[in-house]
Amino acid sequence: MTFTDWPHPLYVVDVEGNGANPPDLVEVAAIPLTDGRPRPDEARQWLIRPPVPIPARISRIHGITNQMTTDAPAWPEIADEVKRTLEGAWIAAHSASVEYHALGRHLPGWEPAGVLDTLRLAKHTEPGRPGYDLDALIERTGIDLSDAPGTRHRAGYDAHATAQLLLHLAERYPTFAALQAAAVPPGIPGRPQQQPEETLW
């Protein structure tokens, strides 16, 4: 796999919520992927004070407590900054429809250039395996997460893990177009248009 045909900018993103329905965001991370490498020095991460407190059962999952968000900005204070960061970019995430819809609800008028889903990509690349959640894929692929910031289920760590997973799976595809066809879910930006049958011969 060469990376000359990959879109730029491309951010690997992860969001964490407060468990509301639909969830309010409590953390967003975005790591740029350039020339086949994540760029942690250029990563952006926002801790957010939600309008509704985080229940204890949700804090036990991602480790973000109401005390931690007390002095964090509310979403309206950082929304423009997040939107500027992601404007015109492709995004990648694990089970990417979650990030796509959560960010879309919070950023009116924003739409990514395309969306890569590493969950969909993993199922396409390694069909019939016993598990495709991020923990199972981290263990099965042996990707190096020694430089991942924070801990599992925090946005920065999960975005870093997803970036490494994307690069690992991308090795099986000769071009970005081939990866794109496998990784972009239907009905989401970036899905290749099916060519008329006569052009396939």
CORCOR-V596726 format. One record per run of one state. SS is the DSSP state (hx for helix, st for strand, lp for the rest). FROM is the first residue (numbers start at 0). LEN is the number of residues. Records with the same first field share a line. If there is no record, write none. Layout:
SS: FROM-LEN, FROM-LEN
This chain:
lp: 0-9, 17-7, 34-2, 38-1, 42-1, 49-6, 62-3, 69-3, 86-3, 93-2, 106-7, 125-8, 141-13, 170-5, 183-13, 200-1
st: 9-8, 24-10, 36-2, 43-6, 72-2, 89-4, 113-4
hx: 39-3, 55-7, 65-4, 74-12, 95-11, 117-8, 133-8, 154-16, 175-8, 196-4
